[in-house]
Amino acid sequence: MKAYVVARGEPIAPFGEPAARLQVGLRPWGEAQEDLLKAFGLEVVHVASLAMVPAGEPRVVTFDDVYFTRRVLKSLLGKWKKAGRTAAQVGLPSESIFVRQFSDLLTLKEAAGLTLYDLYALPTGAGIEDARPLAVVFKEREVRIPIPAQVTGHEAWVHPITTSVCLHLEHWLHILQASRLAIQVAWVDEVVRRPWWGAWLVLKGLLPGRGRFMWRLMGRANRIGRDVDIHPTARVEGSIIGDGAKIGAQALVRGALIGPGAVLEDRCNVAYSVVGPKCFVSKYTLVYTSALMAEANVGMSMQMCLVGRRAALTPRATPIDVQPGGKVRVKHRGAFVPVDLPVLGSCYGHDTFVGADVYIGAGRAVPNGTRLGPVPERILRDIPDEVDPEGYYIVRDGALVPLERG
């Protein structure tokens, strides 16, 4: 049977590329989507429009900006066959934490208590307009992460743990969200492929030791690639580390995907984040619930940020990630609209550079190739050959100016 992938072709700002070419997890989504469909024995056919999908055969139909997981596709195909191969469209429970937390900026249809996504299984002669909602297998677990209520207006950040994921990728926020979800999906795939290894980890976690069970388990649950260099004092927990990566002294890596050839320097903290291939994370840097695309160089601490390829973000640049007393707003289809997230940082296009003492507003996106720096008047450029050793100076208009003491 064939799977037809229809190109939407709409570029996602600020990257100027369609979703299929942008990194989700550690790979461009188009590559991962094709491999996932092929894993179920489907012949993948890419078409430029829905009108090019033939109706004379049973088929799967989706779009190149639809993110879905192995579990969703398996459930769709299995239930579709059991139901007599009537036209079906994937639906997830509308009242689930996942749908409520991951529907910002999307216009989704609902039917029979389900929220519907553009992933279809169709018999001969039927089109997507004939599809009826099909509830795929869905389970989730709620995780509550405490956050400062006096700043965010929320006492906890509620996050669903699930691998029944479907998401339309229409905005940089969705790329960030899909990358964050890819971490838990990657772990479930690992355990499914190696069930005995997963069971062995649980047994080891039950052994007496410091901390509660979750920390004992995460400390042992890592997948380490070839030629990885991890300093003996680094702490790696619940992470998948790609070939040739390097992790420095006293670094903390928790619940992360680290791409091949990435370098994490001493004392950095990378948690619940994706660090793409050949990225560089500088000393003392915090990367939390963020995603870095390939070859990004990051020195500024960040939370809920998305960083494009080869971007360079230097220390002392500051992404703001909350809007006290209100909601973070993002630009979408020419207007700024609020999103229902307690915390959201910013997005940096490919090849951007952000220098010291630059503040970036919550929810803002910096276009490809932009170079940002501090106000020139604050940078000392004019330095005399001699200064009064008893004097005290300030920087004004780029020059040293004696400070009059009063």
C-alpha angles and dihedrals in degrees: 000000000000131000114210116207111198118207115231090184096198112141118229116230133266092017099054091218134107119254093256091067097046123093115256110180104336100327140055106271094233091060093045092046092052093048091049092053092046090051087068093052095259121145106228118223120182116210133181097226142012089249088067093062108101119227097205097091142041109268150157116243127194140141131252092245096055114104115202137158136235091255093054094049093046092050093047094052094042097048092041091058093045091050092056097264096282116163108283138183124198115255132183125197108277092214094052120116089239096057093043093048099041105042101085114134092006127117103211130173122231132206135164092359092307132114109222129224132192098261115110141178110203135185125218112297098014127111131201089266088065095054121117124207115273119194107221121206107287134181129157140176124211121233118190117202114192115237131176107276093196089064105032102027089235129094094207142017107232115212128178121227105210141128095205093095132157121165136165111229105217103133139031088256089063092050088053092047094048091050091052090049090048089070095064091038091054091052094051090049089052093052093045090053092045108029094162090053090051092050090049091053091053091051091050090049090056091060114104115269146122119313130010125307096271093058093045090050096046091049089061100034105088134124109212121193129215123295093009115161113208118174113235091241095052119104117220119183131177094341139135112222121197127223117289096010120149126212119189136219118303093358118150118216114179130173092344142139110224117192128224114285095011118149121213110186130214118305096001118144118218113176132172089344142120119237110190129221116300094002120152122217113190129224117290092007121147117213109179127175089340137124128224121195123218120309095003115155112212129185101149121086114246145177126200094356132143119214125196130221117298093358115155117210113180131209118277093031107122128209110200112219107181137056106210111219094009147041128283111252127210132191112255126168093345099313137082111246131179122248125208097238125116091212131028128156127191142282128238122202126224116294095008121152124205118187133198125301095021119135119203119201121240113269095013125135123213113213124241115283096011116151116206127186141162125280105288092228089066094056115089108231106145109065119169120225091240133032134181105266089207093050132091121221140196131195115252124167089348095304137098111259123186112244113229109225115219 
